């Protein structure tokens, strides 16, 4: 790889190495740091005698930390750069996960899982912002889609590993935290080695910029945090955060405690979510590049609402499989679409601040969703009402997505 490498040459553009490192980053900070919790909650809850509401609080504590990390990430990215921030943040995630594995009380567990959330946000924001630095709008959705594959890969791993360790050790959930935390620390070193802050550091241009006339490149807009379109996108992202995290946090617990599945079988279901979700980012990111961000959002939220309803209703067992399938095929598509939307509206110079803001609002949804779902389940003795609530919010997201202004298409690939 030389400074002269470009997309037209035989070598792979370094931007795709950024995507590969981004996949590993998301695998670690979100996939292992957050989504493995769903597999760990049943055994951890039994060992520490946690109620449904307390389980919801554990999940919420991660999102509280995530919000704090979002507030720090934009300024730190400007100060030390994306590369250093991602490396340091993944190290924090790994160390705090190991500390969670040592916790013996709810308060200690919550404290260290807050730190995990802080590190997760400070790794996630800069890696997704780098998509707009390394890729133009024509390839942005696809690139972001491949990055979010990391979450699915981590679900596959945790769905297989956690039941195995639980079967081998009395405190298998603790061993799981140690193993997953160690993997994140290794990922921190790899990401720091590979990631570069800009194409210019290597004498390159963003991918696809060479094939477009200069006048057709990024149409930078006067977009601020108070712009209506930013608030509109933030509201949609809030609803995604509110809904998906209810499913991701409680699906395994609901299958085990309410549907009567063994934990190992529920783990296999969760692994299937991970396997199916590997396609969600690339497929719907590319879909949004080709057919528009609005159409992609509507399609994804409709499929998610279906998944939540199938879990909420008392239906034959086949609908549980369909629910898992529906959730899996679109699981991580919204973050990739939203990263592309923000890049389209804001331009690469503002994308970190704007994406940080909408992700902050998204984080509020993540805090609210699992806590209310846990409280509702505790009050009713069932997660059915919680899944109904998620379905209603997903339907509202469809409406808001349909109301996105037509200006969203001005920076679409077809017009650039």
C-alpha positions in Angstrom: 0.0 0.0 0.0 1.5 3.3 -1.1 0.4 6.9 -0.9 -0.6 6.7 -4.5 -3.1 3.9 -4.0 -6.5 4.8 -5.3 -9.8 3.2 -6.2 -9.0 2.9 -9.9 -5.8 0.9 -9.2 -5.5 -2.8 -8.5 -5.0 -2.4 -4.8 -7.8 -2.0 -2.3 -8.4 1.6 -1.2 -7.3 2.1 2.4 -10.9 3.3 3.2 -11.9 -0.3 3.2 -9.3 -1.1 5.8 -10.9 1.6 7.9 -14.2 -0.2 7.4 -12.6 -3.5 8.5 -11.2 -1.8 11.6 -14.6 -0.2 12.2 -16.3 -3.6 12.1 -13.9 -4.8 14.8 -14.5 -1.6 16.8 -18.3 -2.1 16.7 -17.9 -5.8 17.4 -16.1 -4.8 20.6 -17.7 -1.6 21.9 -21.3 -2.4 21.1 -21.4 -6.1 20.2 -19.5 -7.4 23.2 -19.8 -4.4 25.5 -23.6 -4.1 25.2 -25.4 -6.8 23.2 -23.7 -9.7 25.1 -25.7 -8.6 28.1 -28.9 -10.2 26.9 -27.2 -13.6 27.0 -25.6 -12.9 30.4 -28.6 -11.5 32.2 -30.4 -14.8 33.0 -27.5 -16.5 34.8 -26.2 -13.2 36.2 -29.7 -12.3 37.5 -30.0 -15.7 39.3 -26.5 -15.4 40.9 -27.0 -11.8 42.1 -30.8 -12.2 42.8 -31.8 -9.5 40.5 -35.5 -8.7 39.8 -36.8 -7.8 36.4 -36.7 -4.1 37.3 -33.1 -4.4 38.5 -32.1 -6.2 35.2 -33.6 -3.3 33.4 -31.5 -0.9 35.6 -28.3 -2.8 34.7 -29.1 -2.3 31.0 -30.0 1.3 31.6 -26.8 2.0 33.5 -24.9 1.2 30.3 -26.9 3.7 28.4 -26.4 6.4 31.1 -22.7 5.9 30.5 -23.3 6.0 26.8 -24.9 9.4 27.1 -22.0 10.7 29.1 -19.6 9.3 26.5 -21.4 11.0 23.7 -21.0 14.4 25.4 -17.3 13.8 25.7 -16.6 12.2 22.3 -17.0 15.2 19.9 -14.6 17.4 21.9 -12.1 14.7 22.5 -12.2 13.7 18.8 -11.2 17.3 17.9 -8.5 17.3 20.6 -6.8 14.0 20.1 -8.2 12.6 16.9 -10.4 9.7 16.1 -7.6 7.1 16.1 -6.4 7.8 19.6 -9.9 8.2 21.0 -11.1 4.9 19.6 -8.0 3.0 20.9 -8.3 4.5 24.4 -12.1 4.1 24.6 -11.9 0.4 23.6 -9.3 -0.1 26.3 -11.8 1.4 28.8 -14.5 -0.9 27.6 -12.4 -4.0 28.0 -11.1 -3.2 31.5 -14.6 -2.2 32.8 -16.1 -5.4 31.4 -13.5 -7.4 33.4 -14.5 -5.4 36.4 -18.2 -6.2 35.8 -17.2 -9.8 36.0 -15.8 -9.3 39.5 -18.9 -7.5 40.8 -20.8 -9.0 43.7 -23.5 -6.4 44.2 -25.9 -4.4 42.1 -24.2 -1.0 42.9 -20.8 -2.2 41.8 -22.2 -3.8 38.7 -24.0 -0.6 37.7 -20.9 1.6 38.3 -18.6 -0.4 36.1 -21.2 -1.0 33.4 -21.6 2.8 33.3 -17.9 3.0 32.4 -18.5 0.4 29.7 -21.1 2.6 28.3 -18.9 5.7 28.3 -16.2 3.8 26.4 -18.7 2.4 24.0 -19.9 5.8 23.0 -16.5 7.3 22.7 -15.5 4.5 20.3 -18.7 4.3 18.3 -19.2 8.0 17.5 -15.7 8.6 15.9 -15.7 5.4 13.9 -19.1 6.2 12.4 -18.1 9.8 11.8 -15.1 8.5 9.8 -17.5 7.0 7.2 -18.2 10.6 6.0 -14.5 11.4 5.9 -13.4 8.3 3.9 -16.5 7.8 1.7 -18.6 10.1 -0.4 -22.4 9.9 -0.4 -22.6 7.4 -3.2 -20.9 4.7 -1.1 -21.6 6.0 2.4 -24.6 3.8 3.3 -22.8 0.7 2.1 -19.6 1.5 4.1 -21.6 2.2 7.3 -23.6 -1.0 6.7 -20.5 -3.2 6.7 -19.2 -1.5 9.8 -22.3 -2.4 11.8 -21.8 -6.0 10.9 -19.6 -6.1 14.0 -22.7 -6.2 16.3 -24.0 -9.3 14.6 -20.7 -11.1 14.8 -20.5 -10.4 18.6 -24.1 -11.8 19.1 -23.1 -15.0 17.3 -20.1 -15.3 19.6 -21.9 -14.5 22.8 -24.8 -16.8 21.9 -22.4 -19.7 21.5 -19.8 -18.9 24.2 -21.9 -17.9 27.2 -23.9 -21.1 27.4 -20.7 -23.1 27.0 -19.0 -21.4 29.8 -22.1 -21.5 32.0 -22.1 -25.3 31.5 -18.4 -25.6 32.4 -18.2 -23.3 35.4 -20.5 -22.5 38.4 -19.8 -18.8 37.8 -19.7 -19.1 34.1 -21.1 -15.6 33.6 -18.1 -14.2 35.4 -15.7 -16.1 33.1 -17.7 -14.8 30.1 -17.2 -11.2 31.2 -13.4 -11.9 31.6 -13.1 -13.5 28.2 -15.1 -10.9 26.4 -13.3 -8.0 28.1 -10.0 -9.5 27.1 -11.1 -9.7 23.5 -12.0 -6.0 23.5 -8.6 -5.1 24.8 -7.0 -7.0 21.9 -9.3 -5.2 19.5 -8.2 -1.8 21.0 -4.6 -2.5 19.9 -5.6 -3.6 16.4 -7.8 -0.6 15.8 -5.2 1.8 17.0 -2.7 0.2 14.6 -5.0 0.4 11.5 -7.2 3.5 11.8 -6.1 6.8 10.3 -8.0 10.1 10.9 -8.2 11.3 7.2 -7.4 10.0 3.7 -5.0 12.9 3.4 -2.7 11.4 6.0 -1.9 8.7 3.3 -2.1 11.1 0.4 -5.5 9.8 -0.7 -8.9 11.1 -1.5 -12.2 9.7 -0.2 -13.5 6.7 -2.0 -15.5 7.6 -5.1 -14.4 11.2 -5.2 -12.1 10.5 -8.2 -15.1 9.4 -10.3 -17.2 12.6 -9.8 -16.6 16.2 -11.0 -15.5 18.6 -8.4 -18.7 20.6 -8.6 -20.7 17.5 -7.7 -18.8 16.6 -4.6 -20.1 17.2 -1.1 -22.8 19.8 -1.0 -22.1 21.2 2.5 -25.1 22.7 4.2 -25.7 25.2 6.9 -27.0 22.7 9.3 -26.9 23.2 13.1 -28.0 21.2 16.1 -31.2 23.2 16.1 -32.1 22.7 12.5 -35.5 21.1 12.0 -34.1 18.2 9.9 -31.6 17.4 12.7 -34.3 17.3 15.3 -36.5 15.2 13.0 -33.7 12.7 12.5 -33.0 12.7 16.3 -36.7 11.9 17.0 -36.6 8.9 14.6 -33.3 7.7 16.2 -34.8 8.1 19.7 -37.6 5.7 18.7 -35.1 3.2 17.3 -33.1 3.3 20.5 -36.3 3.0 22.7 -37.6 -0.1 20.8 -34.7 -2.2 19.6 -33.0 -2.3 23.0 -36.2 -3.7 24.7 -36.0 -6.7 22.4 -32.2 -7.0 22.5 -32.2 -6.9 26.4 -35.1 -9.1 27.2 -35.7 -11.5 24.3 -33.5 -14.3 25.9 -35.0 -13.7 29.4 -38.5 -13.9 27.9 -37.8 -17.1 26.0 -36.3 -18.7 29.1 -38.7 -17.5 31.8 -42.0 -17.2 29.9 -41.8 -19.4 26.9 -40.0 -22.3 28.7 -37.0 -22.6 26.5 -33.7 -23.9 28.0 -31.0 -21.2 28.2 -28.9 -23.1 25.6 -31.8 -23.1 23.1 -32.5 -19.4 23.7 -28.8 -18.8 23.2 -29.0 -20.5 19.8 -32.0 -18.2 19.0 -29.8 -15.2 19.9 -27.0 -16.5 17.7 -29.5 -16.7 14.8 -30.3 -13.0 15.4 -26.6 -12.4 15.1 -26.2 -14.5 11.9 -29.2 -12.8 10.2 -28.1 -9.4 11.3 -24.8 -9.7 9.4 -26.8 -8.9 6.3 -28.8 -6.0 7.8 -26.2 -3.3 7.6 -24.8 -3.9 4.1 -28.2 -4.8 2.6 -30.2 -1.8 3.9 -27.2 0.6 3.8 -26.9 -0.2 0.1 -30.7 0.0 -0.2 -30.7 3.5 1.2 -27.9 4.5 -1.3 -30.0 3.3 -4.2 -33.6 4.0 -3.2 -33.3 6.8 -0.7 -32.9 7.0 3.1 -36.7 7.5 3.7 -37.7 4.3 1.9 -35.1 2.4 3.8 -36.2 3.7 7.2 -39.9 2.9 6.6 -39.1 -0.6 5.4 -36.8 -1.4 8.4 -39.2 0.0 11.0 -42.1 -1.9 9.5 -40.2 -5.2 9.8 -39.2 -4.4 13.4 -42.7 -3.6 14.4 -43.7 -7.0 13.1 -41.0 -8.7 15.1 -42.2 -7.0 18.3 -45.8 -7.9 17.7 -45.0 -11.6 17.1 -43.3 -11.7 20.6 -46.1 -9.7 22.3 -49.0 -11.8 21.0 -49.9 -15.3 22.3 -49.2 -17.1 19.0 -48.0 -20.5 17.9 -44.3 -21.2 18.3 -43.5 -20.7 14.7 -44.1 -16.9 15.2 -41.3 -16.8 17.7 -39.0 -18.0 15.0 -40.5 -15.4 12.6 -40.0 -12.7 15.2 -36.3 -13.5 15.6 -36.0 -13.6 11.8 -37.6 -10.3 11.3 -35.5 -8.6 14.0 -32.3 -10.2 12.8 -32.6 -9.2 9.1 -32.9 -5.5 10.0 -31.2 -5.4 13.4 -28.4 -2.9 12.8 -29.6 -1.2 9.7 -30.9 2.0 11.3 -27.5 3.1 12.6 -25.9 2.7 9.2 -28.8 4.6 7.5 -28.7 7.3 10.1 -24.9 7.7 9.7 -25.4 8.1 6.0 -28.3 10.6 6.5 -26.3 12.8 8.8 -23.4 12.8 6.3 -25.8 13.7 3.5 -27.3 16.7 5.3 -24.4 18.0 7.3 -21.3 17.3 5.2 -18.1 15.8 6.5 -17.0 18.9 8.4 -20.0 18.9 10.7 -20.8 15.2 10.8 -19.1 14.3 14.1 -21.0 17.0 16.0 -24.4 16.3 14.3 -24.1 12.5 14.6 -23.0 12.9 18.2 -26.2 14.9 18.9 -28.6 12.5 17.3 -26.9 9.6 19.0 -27.3 11.4 22.3 -31.1 11.6 21.7 -30.9 7.9 20.6 -29.2 7.2 23.9 -32.1 8.8 25.8 -34.3 6.3 24.1 -32.0 3.4 25.1 -32.2 4.6 28.7 -35.9 4.9 28.7 -36.8 1.7 26.8 -35.3 -1.1 28.9 -36.2 0.6 32.2 -39.8 1.1 31.4 -40.0 -2.4 29.9 -38.5 -3.9 33.0 -40.9 -2.0 35.3 -43.8 -2.9 33.1 -42.8 -6.6 33.1 -42.3 -6.5 36.9 -45.8 -5.0 37.4 -47.6 -7.4 35.0 -45.5 -10.5 35.4 -44.9 -10.7 31.7 -42.9 -9.1 28.9 -45.9 -9.1 26.6 -46.9 -5.5 27.4 -43.2 -4.4 26.9 -43.1 -5.8 23.4 -46.5 -4.2 22.6 -45.0 -0.9 23.7 -42.0 -1.4 21.4 -44.3 -2.2 18.5 -46.3 1.0 19.0 -43.2 3.1 19.1 -41.9 1.4 15.9 -45.1 2.3 14.2 -44.7 5.9 15.3 -41.2 5.8 13.8 -42.7 4.7 10.4 -44.9 7.8 10.5 -42.0 10.2 11.3 -39.8 8.5 8.6 -42.6 9.1 6.0 -42.6 12.8 7.0 -38.9 13.3 6.4 -38.7 16.4 4.1 -38.0 15.9 0.4 -34.8 17.9 0.8 -33.3 14.7 2.1 -33.0 13.6 -1.5 -31.0 16.6 -2.7 -27.8 15.0 -1.7 -28.8 11.5 -2.8 -26.4 9.5 -5.1 -28.7 10.0 -8.1 -28.3 13.8 -8.0 -24.6 14.0 -7.1 
